[in-house]
């Protein structure tokens, strides 16, 4: 339990792998999953006589992000060399941006679980190349180096130290994750390293304005781990300070198996990297016309979509937040509503049955065996009385199974006919069934007439049993009530 006499101060540096086909300064593929060192070309390795060439698509993606957070886009930015030695950095330097990044100050609003919204300022977002990967557990006593990631385009997003809890930091990471996926500039795959973050954490006595000494927790790649790593580091720092010790500025590692952060190395200062402009790359100049052209391509962003769901579709704030959190999920929902024009029913099915089936089978939204068009037609048939709630679920499972096979997915109406799922709404047929039930169960009917209302459920259940769940329950209720009035 964190002491209330201390305040936590957190800033995040989020590394976003841009969804380009090739690397930021070479034509080598940035595809994930290739054999080790298969995708490291001579430019990535910095061999003598080679020159980097900037990837225009990476520049446009950075601009798109900057516009989405209402940031200043610098018409002139500079690429610098960040000098340090590490085995997975073959050139001995990383090309990055230091004093003059492409994206300046902006902000993003985060939503906390208690409904409170917080604005987090973003200091900058700059382009840089990724380093390779050191693998320590492949060969006993040795470290393997895979340089496939070398030169992969990154956008590093640096926040102000505006977050005051691990929960806020996790919410901020989620918000950036959703935003870059909406913009289609990153696939957001945390397991593959498409996004990861470094957390700068410090504590100070509550009411103090000066910052305490900070540590940096490196390379966290899950929302849950971000929250847990910060919690542990805050607890550790408070224990050290309350015991009379001091916090050393250092880089730390989060170990989820041991549930701890531990020291990796001393934290470098910016002067340790000896930044200077890269002599092989001219300053990056972009025009206002280019920015304006990219601005008109911005999609509807998460906040805008959430507001539309509440104000135009009449959804609850909870439903709107859940549906808009992932772009593929939101687009699926929009496509369903376009077919059936039933926002609330669509939200119930997308958030309920469909989400449960996808989670159980570990499928994502674009690969759902039930298409948005099929689900929209199913909801339409439920709304017009063709289906009951029970037969609608039977139909959904049939659609799922037909879409999971190799054959073309079947239409909703075809399956309703083939499976005999059409709801029984014939007054004469339902009245005859109810009359027979009254004859067979006179005691229960007398109890119903006497005011024992739970007997109504008994008779409705019997009708459903005889019609295999196909009877229109509203119509059954109306017929039974008419019998009582008579």
TARAFEN-V539931 format. One record per backbone hydrogen bond with DSSP energy under -0.5 kcal/mol. NH is the residue of the N-H (numbers start at 1). CO is the residue of the C=O. Records with the same first field share a line. If there is no record, write none. Layout:
NH->CO  CO
This chain:
6->3
7->204
8->164
9->202
10->163
11->200
13->198
14->12  157
15->13  196
16->14  155
17->15  194
18->16  153
19->185
20->18
23->28
24->151
30->21
34->31
38->35
40->37
41->39
45->41
46->42  43
47->42
50->47
53->25
55->24
56->54
59->55
60->56
61->57
62->58
63->59
64->60
65->61
66->62
67->63
68->64
69->65
70->67
71->66
72->105
74->72  102
75->73
77->284
78->100
80->96
81->276
82->80  94
83->81  273
84->82  92
86->84
89->86
90->88
92->89
94->82
96->80  94
103->125
104->72
106->122
107->69
108->120
110->118
112->116
115->112
118->110
120->108  118
121->119
122->106
123->121  158
124->158
125->103
126->156
128->154
129->95
130->152
132->88
133->146
135->144
136->134
139->142
142->139
144->135
146->133
147->145
150->147
151->130
152->149
154->128
155->16
156->126  154
157->14  155
158->124  156
159->12  157
160->121
162->160
163->10
169->165
170->166
171->167
172->168
173->169
174->170
175->171
176->172
177->173
178->174
179->175
180->176
181->177
182->178
183->179
184->181
185->180
186->180
190->188
193->190
194->189
196->15
197->220
198->13
199->217
200->11  198
201->199  215
202->9
204->7
206->5
208->205
215->201
216->250
217->199  215
218->216  252
220->197
226->222
227->223
228->224
229->225
230->226
231->227
232->228
233->229
234->230
235->231
236->232
237->233
238->234
239->235
240->236
241->237
242->238
243->239
244->241
245->240
250->248
251->265
252->216
253->262
254->218
255->253  260
256->254
259->255
260->255
262->253
264->251
265->251
267->249
272->269
273->269  270
274->271
275->270
276->81
278->79
281->278
284->77
285->283
286->75  284
291->287
292->288
293->289
294->290
295->291
296->292
297->294
298->295
305->301
306->302
307->303
308->304
309->305
310->306
311->307
312->308
313->308
314->310
315->309
320->316
321->317
322->318
323->319
324->320
325->321  322
330->326
331->327
332->328
333->329
334->330
335->331
336->332
337->333
338->334
339->335  336
340->336
341->337
346->342
347->343
348->344
349->345
350->346
351->347
352->348
354->349
355->350
356->352
357->353
358->354
359->355
360->356
361->357
362->358  359
363->358
367->364
368->365
371->369
375->371
376->372
377->373
378->374
379->375
380->376
381->377
382->378
383->379
384->380
385->382
386->381
387->381
392->388
393->389
394->390
395->391
396->392
397->393
398->394
399->395
400->396
401->397
402->398
403->399
404->400
405->401  402
415->411
416->412
417->413
418->414
419->415
420->416  417
421->416
422->416
423->386
424->470
425->423
427->425
430->426
431->427
432->428
433->429
434->430
435->431
436->432
437->433
438->434
439->435
440->436
441->437
442->439
445->441
446->442
447->443
448->444
449->445
450->446
451->448
452->447
453->451
455->452
456->453
457->453
458->454
459->455
460->456
461->457
462->458
463->459
464->460
465->461
466->462
467->463
468->465
469->464
470->467
472->424
473->471
476->472
477->473
478->474
479->475
480->476
481->477
482->478
483->479
484->480
485->481
486->482
